[in-house]
Every structure is written in C-alpha cells, then in structure tokens.
C-alpha cells in the first residue's frame, strides 16, 4: 500500500450501546430485573430484544437464539456465555446501591477496592451475566485527555 497515508482517527464521543444476551426463556425475567430492580426505563422493543436507557447510553438485552435467526449485518453479533457490563453509580450513590440490591434480594458476589481507592460490587443478572457497579470511573484518562 505504498503511497497511502495514515491519517489521525476521528474522535469518538462515548459508548452508545452495550449488549448483553440471554436464553429464550429468560427474556421477561431479564427485562424485569433491569427495569424494576435497577430502575432502567425501557425505551424500545424489537423482536428478541429490548433497549433500556442508562444515562447517555443504552443497555440492549438480546435473546441470543432469536438474534441468530434474524441474520443480516446488524444482527451479526452475540455471545454464547455470560457477558459483563460495568455501570457507574451516580455521585455519592454507591452505598445506596449496595443497600438497594441487598434489600431487593440481589446477591452481591464480590466487592473490590481498587488501587486508586475506587470501589466496585458485582452480582449476576437472571441470565448469568456479571454486572458491576462502580463508585466512579475506574480507568485512567486517555493521553491528551481524550
């Protein structure tokens, strides 16, 4: 590829969607878990999937079998085992989340204190996905602040 110049990548603004997957018989339970226990509003439904708003982004819950049946380029994703998503608690709300989860019957399987003093707690959704709630951003800033 002589003569081709590599240009600087345009900037991305954030993560718009995070997808988690469930078995066909877990869809209603998964949706109720996120809507009722975590308080995420459902903003769209599609065959085999539901979208829940979380801040500026969306959490997508997909029936992995129905998604595989759809085909096409925008359905060309999926997972065969548990996934992971880390949600960030609002300012000062981490301890309230711990209490809310316990009172809602959600088993917290692990709590982690990170080297920078940040904290995370972990639990599973009805489909076995590992969900984390962090008290703040856990990751270093990108070089140059972007």
N, C-alpha and C positions, 0 to 999 in steps of 0.2 A: 504494500500500500504506500509506495513512495509518492511523495507529494501531498499526501493527506495530512492536514494539520489538525492536531487535537486541540479543541477549544475548551475553555473552562465550562464546567457543567452549570446550567442554570440552577438557581436556588430552589429548594423545596420548602414549603411553609410548615408542614406538620404531617401527622398521620391522620388520615380521614376515616379509615375503616380498619377494624381488627375483626377477623373472622374466627369463630370457634365452631366446632362441629359436634353433632350428637347423633345417636342412632334414631331410627324412625319412631320408635315407641317412647322416646324421651323428649320430644319437641314441646309438648304442652307444659311438662314439668320444668324444663329448662327456661321457657319463656316466663312462667310464673316466678321462678327463682329470681331472675334478673329484674323483672318488673315489680314484684311485691317485696322481696327481701332486700334487694339493692336499690329499689326506687328508681329504676331507669325507665323512662317513658318509651313506649312502643311508638315508632314514627312511620313504619311501613311494614307491610307483609307482602311476601311473594310466595308462589308455590314452593314449599320446602324451606322457607326462610323467613326470618323476622329481623328487623332493624330496630335497635334501641339507641336513643341519643344519650351520649355521655360527654358533657362539655361541648367542645368544638368538633368532636368526632362521633363515630357511630360504632357500636358493637353489633356485629352480624352473627346470628345463630343459624346454622345451616344443618338440615337433615342430610348427612353425608351420602345416603343412598339416593335420595331424590335429586341431589345436585349432580351425582354421577349420571343419572338418567337424562338430565337436561341436555348435556352436551353443549357444544358451541364455545367460542373463545372466552366469553365472560364467565362461564361456569367451569373453566379449566383450572380448578384448584380443589383442595380438600386435604383431609388428614385421616389416617387410619387408626390413630391412637389419641390419647389425651393431648390437648394443647395447653397453652399458657397465655395469660394476659395479666399485666400489672396495671392496676387502677390507682390513681393518685387521690388520696383523701384531700378534702378541702382544708384550707388553713385552720389549724387547731382542732380538726375533727377526727384525728387518728384514734384517740382513746374512745371517743364516742362510737366509732365504727366497731372497735373490738367489743364493746358492751352490746351494741345493737346486734351484731352477729350472734353472740352467745345467747342473748335473750330470744333470738329468732330460731334457735336450735341448730345453728350452723357450727359445726366443729372446726375450731381453729387447729390446724395440724402442725403448725410451726410458727415461731416468731423469731425474727432475725434482727440483730442490731449490727449495722454495717460500720466499717472503719471510720467513716465520716460522721458517725452519730445518727444517721438516718435509721428508721425502723420500718420493718415490713411484717405483715402477718399473712399467712397462707391458709387456704381452705379449698375444698373441691366443690364444683357445681354438680348438679344431678347427673351430668354426662361424664363425670370423672376428670374434667379439665381442671388444671391447677390455677387458681385465681389468687392473686397477690394484691394487697392494698398497702401502699407505701405512704409514709407520712409526708414525703416531699420527693423531689427529683432525686434519683439515686445515681445518676450518671454525670460524668464530667462534661463541662461545656465543650463544644467543638472549638478547635483552634480558630481564632479570629472572632469568636462569639457567635458563629452562625451555625 
